């Protein structure tokens, strides 16, 4: 299963990014790394986390709920590496196949953040040289990941139980969605 389809011709087809990454400067003069996540593989994100220092915070941005909770930003308590790894292992299939959310991992001590969005793109802020080295060791090459058009997101009924369990995984702090979170 996958979270994104695209329509290159008459039929919809699953979309999986090729393993490429680039760096770019945003309008705020911040440099960030941008990478595609082939197959929605959460192990890539966990390898990038090795560039950061615990404790971590997870921000689960639920922009398209299917009854499991209210839309909003759900921030975890402080997590150690083993807790973060366990969380990603438990929900790996959901993360790979459903597009109802974006995920952020932040390390205050490393001043680094990794964002995994609904299009299977990763944005890395902070130690971007380390992020690039990790991706290179995983077989990624330099290139710009592209979100195809037209495309369609999947919000899968079969993952509603996982989505509900995720919201019970921690004592999340809830806040409303921001304008930029909404689809």
C-alpha positions in Angstrom: 0.0 0.0 0.0 1.0 3.6 -0.6 -0.2 7.0 0.4 0.0 8.7 -3.0 -1.3 8.0 -6.5 -0.6 9.9 -9.7 -2.2 10.0 -13.1 0.5 9.9 -15.8 -2.1 8.9 -18.5 -5.6 7.5 -18.3 -5.2 5.4 -15.2 -4.1 6.2 -11.6 -0.9 4.6 -10.5 1.0 4.3 -7.2 3.7 6.9 -6.8 7.0 6.2 -5.1 9.8 8.8 -5.0 13.2 7.9 -6.5 16.0 8.1 -3.9 17.2 11.7 -4.5 17.7 14.7 -2.3 18.8 18.4 -2.7 19.3 21.4 -0.5 17.5 24.7 -1.0 17.3 28.1 0.6 13.8 29.1 1.7 12.4 32.6 1.6 13.5 33.0 5.2 17.1 32.4 4.1 17.1 29.1 5.9 18.9 26.2 4.2 17.1 22.9 4.3 17.4 19.4 2.8 14.6 18.0 0.8 14.3 14.3 0.0 11.7 11.9 -1.4 10.8 8.8 0.7 10.7 5.8 -1.6 7.8 3.6 -0.7 7.1 5.6 2.4 9.9 3.7 4.2 10.0 5.1 7.8 13.4 3.5 8.4 14.9 6.3 6.3 13.5 8.8 8.8 14.9 6.8 11.7 18.4 6.8 10.1 18.2 10.6 9.7 17.3 10.9 13.4 20.8 9.5 14.2 22.0 13.0 13.2 20.1 14.5 16.1 20.5 14.3 19.9 17.9 13.1 22.3 15.5 14.0 23.8 13.1 14.3 20.9 9.6 15.7 20.4 7.2 14.4 17.9 4.6 16.7 16.3 1.8 14.7 14.7 -0.2 17.1 12.5 -3.6 15.5 11.9 -5.0 17.5 9.0 -7.5 14.9 7.6 -9.0 12.8 10.4 -11.4 9.9 9.7 -13.1 10.0 13.1 -10.1 9.0 15.3 -9.7 12.5 16.7 -10.1 16.2 16.0 -7.9 17.9 13.5 -4.9 19.6 15.1 -1.3 19.5 16.2 -0.4 16.7 18.7 2.9 17.2 20.4 4.5 14.3 22.3 6.2 14.6 25.6 10.1 14.3 25.6 11.1 11.0 24.1 14.4 9.1 24.2 15.7 7.3 21.1 14.3 3.9 22.0 10.8 5.4 22.6 11.0 7.1 19.2 12.2 4.0 17.5 9.4 1.9 19.1 6.8 4.4 18.0 8.0 4.4 14.4 8.2 0.6 14.4 4.7 0.2 15.8 3.1 2.6 13.2 5.4 2.0 10.2 2.7 0.5 7.9 0.3 3.3 8.8 2.9 6.0 8.1 3.7 4.4 4.7 0.2 4.0 3.4 -1.9 6.8 4.8 -1.8 10.6 4.1 -4.0 12.0 6.8 -1.0 13.5 8.7 2.4 15.1 8.6 5.1 14.2 11.2 7.8 16.4 12.7 10.7 15.3 14.9 12.5 18.0 16.8 15.7 17.9 18.8 16.1 21.0 20.8 19.7 20.2 21.8 20.8 19.6 18.2 18.6 22.5 16.9 17.4 20.1 14.3 14.0 19.2 12.9 12.9 16.5 10.4 9.5 16.9 8.7 7.8 14.0 6.8 4.9 15.3 4.9 1.8 13.9 3.3 3.6 13.7 -0.1 6.3 11.4 1.2 8.8 14.3 1.2 11.3 14.8 4.0 12.5 18.3 5.0 15.6 18.4 7.2 16.6 21.5 9.1 19.8 21.9 11.2 22.5 19.3 10.6 21.9 19.1 6.8 25.4 17.9 6.0 24.9 14.9 8.3 21.4 14.3 6.7 23.0 14.4 3.3 25.8 11.9 4.3 23.2 9.5 5.8 21.1 9.6 2.6 24.2 9.1 0.5 25.1 6.0 2.5 21.5 4.7 1.8 22.0 5.0 -1.9 20.4 8.4 -2.5 21.9 10.7 -5.1 21.6 14.4 -5.7 18.4 15.4 -7.5 15.1 17.2 -6.9 12.3 15.0 -5.6 9.1 15.9 -7.5 5.4 15.5 -6.4 3.7 14.4 -9.6 0.5 16.0 -10.9 -2.2 15.3 -10.9 -2.0 13.3 -7.7 -4.4 11.8 -5.1 -3.9 11.1 -1.4 -5.1 8.0 0.4 -6.9 8.1 3.7 -7.4 4.4 4.3 -10.2 2.9 6.4 -8.1 -0.1 7.2 -5.7 2.2 9.2 -8.4 3.9 11.3 -7.5 1.6 14.2 -3.8 2.5 14.0 -4.7 6.2 13.8 -6.8 5.9 16.9 -4.0 3.9 18.7 -1.5 6.5 17.7 -3.4 9.2 19.5 -3.3 7.0 22.6 0.4 6.3 22.4 1.5 9.3 24.4 0.0 12.1 26.5 -0.2 14.4 23.5 -0.6 18.2 23.9 -3.2 19.3 21.4 -3.4 22.6 19.6 -5.4 23.8 16.6 -4.1 23.4 13.1 -2.3 26.4 11.6 -3.3 27.8 8.3 -0.3 26.1 6.6 -1.3 22.7 7.9 -4.6 22.6 6.2 -5.1 21.0 2.8 
